[in-house]
Amino acid sequence: MLAANDRRLWWAVINLDDAAVYVKMGAGATTSDFHFPLQACTAADDGKGGTIFDDTYAGIVSIKAATGSPRVSVIEMLKSYGAGEG
């Protein structure tokens, strides 16, 4: 989902689907090998899905849906944002 990025200031993942999503700080997230479970929405896109925010980790981030394909919103803010580097 996110490649390693030394310029990362912070990142966030929001679950948009009605199935749980598992987030791993590293490659190869599975339903049994993850760091954070994100709560499923009651109905897809209802705004009740789980969220993770991190401002310390700049490595690979991977995800796995409990069922089907994950539907998430991903945000990655770079350290240079607003510093004229884009």
N, C-alpha and C positions, 0 to 999 in steps of 0.2 A: 504494500500500500504506500509506504514512504521509504525512499532510499536513504541511506546514511547521508547526513548533511551537516558539516561543521559550521555552516552559517545559520543553522536553525536557532531561532530565539525561543519559539514555543510551537506546539502542535496540539490539535484537538480532533476528536472523532465523535460524531453524533450518530446514533443508530436511528435509521428512518423506517425500519421494517418491523413486521410483527413476529420476528424470530430473534432470539438473542444473538449477539455478536461477541466473539472472543478476541481480545486484543493482546498481542505479544510484543514486547520490546525485544525484537530479534526476528529472524526469519522463521517461517514454517509454523505459524499458529495453527493449533488444532483444538478440538473441543475438550481435550484433556491436557494440553500444554499451552498455557496462556498466563498472562499477568492480571488482566482485568476483564470481567464479564460486563457487557453492556446490556442493560434491561431492554427487552422487546417493547415496542409500542403496543398498545391495546389493539389498534388498527393502524395499518401502514400510514405513515406521514401525519399522525395525530399530535406530534410534538412531545410525546411521553417517553420516547426512547432514551436509553442511558447515554451519558456523555463522559468522556475522559479528556482532561486537560493536563498537559505536562510542559514545564518550562526548564527541565534539566537534561532530558535525554535527546541526543542528536544522532542516534544510530538507526538501524532498520526498524520499521514498525510493520507488522503483518497482522492480518485479521482472518477470521474464519466464522462463517455463519453456523448457527446451530442446525439449520436446515436450509437448503437451497443456496442461492448466491447472496452474499451480503449486500445490503443497500445502506450506505452510510454517506455522510457529508464529512469531508476531510479539510482541515485548515492547517496550513503551515506558514508561520510568519518568520521571515528572515531577519537576522540582526541588522542588516543594512537598510531595512525598510524605513523610508523617510529620510535617509541619509544621502539621497541623490544617486544611489546605485541601482534602485529598482529591484 
